[in-house]
Amino acid sequence: MLPTTVTWVIVANSERCRALEERRRGGVLKELEAWDCRQAEQDRRHADHEPAVRGQRFGLGRSVVNRRDFEAQAERRFLTRYAHQLHLAGVKGRYERLILIATPPALGVLREELGRPVQRYLERTAACDCVEETPGALRERVRTLRPPR
């Protein structure tokens, strides 16, 4: 009998995160419906703020240009919330290995927010926007990421 190591494959971009479970290495990826998340209104609460135009003035000649990137802040809030849930699942022992496949900005935020304790579970990472791919296509992508045994 083959040993079972539960691996979660996390596929993410700035607006959506998915989790798929692999019960044995090279096995079928099963979609975890409860872990399919999209950016919520609480993440985007200031994202539609109209940016001020350079040269607009308010008060005693101060420029009102807002240099914050609201979409990037919304993405970071969303991914931080998802990383926190992944951390809790790891503490509860829901997975033994973790593979992250995400766009480069999302990959950076997830790796940073997962922290050191979860880093030991991290098996592989890949920079790719493939959140809409089927479980079969993701299975092939995971196979190419892993070295052969």
C-alpha positions in Angstrom: 0.0 0.0 0.0 1.3 3.4 -0.9 1.9 5.9 1.9 -0.6 8.8 2.1 0.7 12.3 2.5 -2.0 14.9 2.3 -0.8 17.7 0.0 -2.8 20.9 -0.6 -2.3 22.7 -3.9 -3.2 26.4 -3.5 -3.9 28.2 -6.8 -4.3 32.0 -6.4 -4.4 35.3 -8.1 -5.5 38.8 -6.9 -9.2 38.0 -7.0 -9.6 34.3 -6.3 -8.0 31.5 -4.4 -8.7 27.7 -4.7 -7.4 24.7 -2.8 -7.2 21.2 -4.1 -6.2 18.1 -2.1 -4.0 15.3 -3.2 -4.1 12.2 -0.9 -1.1 10.5 -2.4 1.8 11.8 -4.5 0.8 11.9 -8.1 -2.8 11.1 -7.3 -6.1 12.8 -8.3 -6.6 16.4 -7.2 -9.9 16.9 -5.4 -11.4 20.4 -5.2 -12.0 21.6 -1.7 -15.2 23.6 -2.3 -15.1 25.4 1.1 -11.6 26.8 0.3 -12.7 28.5 -3.0 -12.7 32.1 -2.1 -13.1 35.4 -4.0 -12.3 38.9 -3.0 -15.1 40.2 -0.7 -16.5 43.6 -0.4 -14.7 44.0 2.9 -11.4 43.7 1.0 -12.3 46.3 -1.6 -14.0 48.8 0.7 -11.8 51.7 -0.6 -10.7 50.2 -3.9 -13.2 52.3 -6.0 -12.0 55.6 -4.5 -11.5 58.1 -7.3 -7.8 59.1 -7.5 -7.3 62.8 -7.3 -5.7 64.6 -10.2 -2.3 66.2 -9.8 -2.7 69.9 -9.4 -6.0 69.8 -7.5 -5.7 71.9 -4.4 -7.3 71.9 -1.0 -6.9 74.5 1.8 -3.6 76.3 1.8 -2.2 75.0 -1.4 -1.7 71.3 -0.4 -2.1 68.8 -3.2 -4.8 66.2 -2.7 -3.2 63.5 -4.8 -3.7 60.2 -3.1 -0.7 58.0 -3.9 -2.1 54.8 -2.3 -2.9 51.9 -4.7 -6.3 50.8 -3.4 -6.5 47.7 -5.6 -3.1 46.5 -4.3 -4.3 47.1 -0.7 -7.5 45.1 -1.4 -5.5 42.2 -2.9 -3.2 42.2 0.1 -6.1 42.1 2.6 -7.7 39.3 0.7 -4.6 37.2 0.4 -3.6 37.9 4.1 -7.0 36.6 5.2 -6.6 33.5 3.1 -3.1 32.9 4.4 -4.3 33.2 7.9 -6.9 30.4 7.2 -4.2 28.3 5.6 -2.1 28.7 8.7 -4.9 27.6 11.0 -5.6 24.5 8.8 -1.9 23.6 9.0 -1.9 23.9 12.7 -4.9 21.6 12.8 -3.1 19.1 10.7 -5.4 19.2 7.7 -2.4 19.0 5.3 1.2 17.8 5.5 2.6 19.5 2.4 1.7 22.7 0.6 2.2 23.7 -3.1 1.6 27.3 -4.0 0.8 28.2 -7.6 0.0 31.9 -7.9 0.6 35.1 -9.8 4.0 36.7 -8.8 2.4 39.4 -6.6 0.0 36.9 -4.9 2.8 34.4 -4.5 4.9 37.0 -2.7 2.1 38.0 -0.3 1.1 34.4 0.5 4.7 33.4 1.2 5.2 36.4 3.4 1.9 36.1 5.3 2.1 32.3 5.8 5.2 32.9 8.1 7.9 30.7 9.3 5.8 27.9 10.9 4.0 27.1 7.6 7.2 27.4 5.5 8.3 24.0 6.6 5.2 22.5 4.9 5.9 24.3 1.7 7.0 21.8 -0.9 7.0 23.8 -4.2 6.0 27.2 -5.5 5.3 28.4 -9.1 4.5 31.8 -10.5 1.6 31.3 -12.9 -2.0 32.7 -13.3 -3.8 29.4 -13.7 -6.6 29.8 -11.2 -9.2 28.8 -13.8 -7.5 25.6 -14.9 -9.2 22.2 -14.3 -8.0 19.8 -11.6 -6.6 17.6 -14.4 -4.5 20.4 -15.9 -3.3 21.4 -12.4 -2.4 17.8 -11.7 -0.1 17.8 -14.7 1.4 21.2 -13.7 2.1 19.8 -10.2 3.8 16.7 -11.8 6.1 19.0 -13.7 7.0 21.0 -10.6 8.1 18.0 -8.6 11.3 16.2 -9.2 10.9 12.5 -10.1 11.4 9.9 -7.4 
